């Protein structure tokens, strides 16, 4: 209940000040960390940070259909796959160079490559846990949300400077900016064509969360002696995501229901990030260090460079 109240307050602040709801939810949640430490609210906060997170990610599948993927062609899919793959692999590599733990590299790389805060929350559920896990998740969400806001301002300028047409600009924005709201803001600031394209490409990136989570689940499966325990179980929320993509690709679900469920997804994620904020002590974030910030910035530059590399190839699109 406390996480819901924080989420509602975050939404109100976001509408009033124009900043991302996720960022407000996280910061307000951190301010109420004492509620998690004192005990009575802890079970509810744990529930919100886990179940509502998984529900929100699963329902994101309703935002994209198979026919949409087919309509944009293999070139756009190749750009998305190329950007995600290079950024994901660069995360642990850059983390090693900067002497940060590999978990942080995978977490930040996945968040930058796929869908920002939502990807960070989902990837955190399958990575091996240690005492820095919650801190790293919160740091990643704050970092990618902040960078998304900066990118929303800068990337349309870069698109204009590189003389990208509206479609190419939409692909660039959708394939590089971390969070959906900022993608839409940047895309439609250029044109309707750029906005529509950016929104689709962003949702296409979201679908890549499925194979990434499955692969990470396989790589980091528990090392148990019992054979049944060694069989990796695909997280239920990923199965749910695939189910909702398939369901949304049919005419079985009314549009009003689809929109309502997507809104439920958004609110579930906001409540979940509020709860994760409550589980995080502010002083622990200070221990992350400046190198971690450089890491996220470097991954963001890598993603943008890969996508622009494709777009600037003659006659690629």
N, C-alpha and C positions, 0 to 999 in steps of 0.2 A: 504493500500500500504506500509506503514511504517513497519507493522508487517511482510509482505512478504519479504521486504529487510532484516530485522533482521533474518528471518528464513533462507534466502539464505546465509547470513554471518555465521550463526551458523553451517550450513551444511559444509561450506568451512573450518571453524575452526575445526570441528569434524573430517573431513577427514585428515587434516594436523596434528592434535595433538592426535587423537585417543580417545578422550573423547566423552561421549554421546551428541548427537545433542540436545536433550531435555534440558540438563543442560546448554549448551551454549545459547540456545534460551531464556531460562528463565533469565539467568544472564544478557545477552545483553538487553533483554526487560526491566529489572529493571533499567538499566543504562539510558534508554530513557523514564523514568517515567515522565519527565517534559513535554513531548509531550502530554501526557494524561491530565495533569493538566492545560495546556495552552488553551485547548478547541478545536481548529479546527480539530485535529486528533481524538478527543474522539469518535465520532460516528463510524468511521471506526474501531477503536480499540475495541469498544463494539461489533460490528458485527463479527469481527474475533474471539473474545473470546467466543462468544456464537454459532453462526451459524456454523462456520468452525469446532468448537469443536464437535458439534453434528453430522455433516457430517462425520468427521473422525472416530468417534466411530461407527456409523452405518455401514460404509464400512468395518470395521474390521471383520464383519460377513463373508466376502468372504474368510477369511483365514482358515476356518474349514468346514468340511462336516459331515453329519450324518453318512456316512459309515466309516469315520475315527474313530468316537466315538465308533461305534459298534465293530470295529476291535481290539481295545486294551483291551476289556474286562471290567467286572464290578469292578475288583480289583483296576485298575487305577482310575476309576471314584470315587470309595469309598475313595481313598486316597485324591483326589482333594477336594471332598465334605467335608471330615473330616477336612482337613487343613483349608479350607476357613471358615467353620462354627465356629471352635474353635477360630480362629484368629479374626473373626468379632465380636464374643461375648466378647473376651478378650479386645478389643479396648476400649469400654466405661468403662469397669470394671477397667482396668489399669489407664485410665484417671481419674476416680473418686478417686482411691487410691493416685494418684499423684496430686490431686486437680487441674486438668485441666478440661475444659468444655467438656461435652459429645459430642458435635459436632466434636471436634478435635479427640476424640477417635474413632468415627464412620468413619471419613474421613481417618485417618491414618490406622485404622484397615482394611478398605476396600481396600485401596491402596496396603498395604502389602499383603493382602490375595489374591487379584485377578490379577491385571495387572499394578501395579505401577502408573505411571503418568497418563495413560489413565483412570484408574479407579478413581483416585483422581479427575480428571476433570469432569468425568461423575457423580460421587456421589455428588460433590459440587453443581451440577445443581438442585438436588432434596432436599437437606438439607435446613431447614429454615435458612434464611439469617440474619446475624447481622453484626456489624461493623468490626468484625474480620474475616469474611468469606474469603475475597480475600487473606488476610495475611496467614490464615491457609492453604489455597489451595497451595499457593506458597511454604510455608514451607514444606508441605507434598511432593510436587513434588521434591524439592531439596533433601529432606531426603531420599526418596525411590530411587532416581536416584543414589545418592552417595553410599547408602548401596548396591544397585545392582552391582555397579562396584567393591566394596569390595568382595561381594559374588562370583562374577565371578572368582576371584582369589582364594578365600578360599574354596569354596564348592567342586571343583575337588580334592583338597588336602584331605578334609574330606571324600569324597567318597573313595579315595584310602586307607586312614587310616582305614576306616570301612570295607574294602575289599568288596565293592559293585560291582557286575558284571556290564557290560556296560548298560544293560537295566535298572537295578535298579538305577544306577547312573544317567541315563537320566531322570528317573521319579523323583528322588530327586531334581535335578537341575530345571527341568521344573515346579515342584510343589512348589518351594520355592523362586527362584530368581524373583525379581519384574518386570523387564523390558525385553522385547523380545530380544533386541540386546545382552544383557548380558547373557541371557539364551542360545542363539545360540553360543556365544563365549565360554562359559564354557562347553557346551555340546560337541561341536566338538573338544575342546582341549583334550577330553578324547578319543573319537572314533567317527566314523560315526554313529554307532548304538546309542550311547549315545546322539549324536547331533540330530538325527532324532527323537528319543523318547522325548528328552527334548523340542524340538520345538512343537511337537504335544501336549504334556501335558500342555505346556504354553498356547497354543491356546484353549485347553479345559477349562483352568481356565478363559480365556477371555469370553467364553460363559456364565460363571456363573454371569457375570455382568448383564445379563438380569433379572434373578429372584431377584437379590439383589436390582437393581434399582426399580423394580416393588414393592417389599416389602417396601422399603423406601418411595416410593410414596404413598403407602397405609397408612403407619404409620404417615407420616408427611403431610397428605392431609390438605388443608385449612379448617379451622373451620368456615364455612359459614352457615347462616341460610337458604339460598335458597337451596332447595334439589338438583337442577341441579348442583350447585357449589360443593356440597358435593360428587358428583360422581367423584371418582379419575380418572384422565385421565393418561393413561400410556404414558410416554414421547415418542414423535414421533421418536426420534433417536433409542429408544429401539425396537420399531416396525420395523424400518428400519434395525436394526441389525438382527432381526429374519428373516426378508424377505431375506436379503442377504445370511444368512446361508442356507436357503432353496433353494435359487437360485443357490448358489455355489454347492449345493448337486446334481444338475441336470446337464445335458449336454447342457443346453440352452445357456450358456455363454462361448464364446471362451476363451481359456487359456490366450491369449495375452490381452484380455479385462479385465479378472480377475486380472492379474498382474498389469495392468495399474491402475485399480481402487484401488488396495491395496497400490500402490505408492501414489495415490491421497489421500488416507486415512492418510498415514504417513505424507505427507506434510501439510495436513489440521491440524493435531494435532500439528505439529511443529509451524505453523503460530499461532494457537490458544494459545499455551503456551507462545509464544513471546508476544502476546497481553495481556495475563494475567500478565506477568511480567511487562509490561508497566503500568498496572493499580495498581501496588504495589510499595509503597514507601519503600526504603531500611531500613529506621529507624524503620518501623513497624515490620520487621522480628526480630529485636533485642529484642522486647518485648515478643516473644514467650517463651523464657527461656530454660534453660538446661533440665528441666524436660520433656519438649516436645520431645527433642532428645532422652532421655532415653525411653520415651514411644514408639517411633518408633522402637528403637533397641530391646526393650522387645517384641514387637509384632513380629518382625522378628525371634527372638529366639523361640517364641511360635510356629510359623508356621513350622520352621525347626524341632523342637522337635516332633511335631505331625506327620509329614511326615516320619521322621526317625523311629518313634515308629511303624508305619505300616510296613515299609520296613524291619525292623529287626525282625519282627515276623517270626518264622520258617515256611517255605513253603507258605508264603502269596502270593508271586508272582510266 
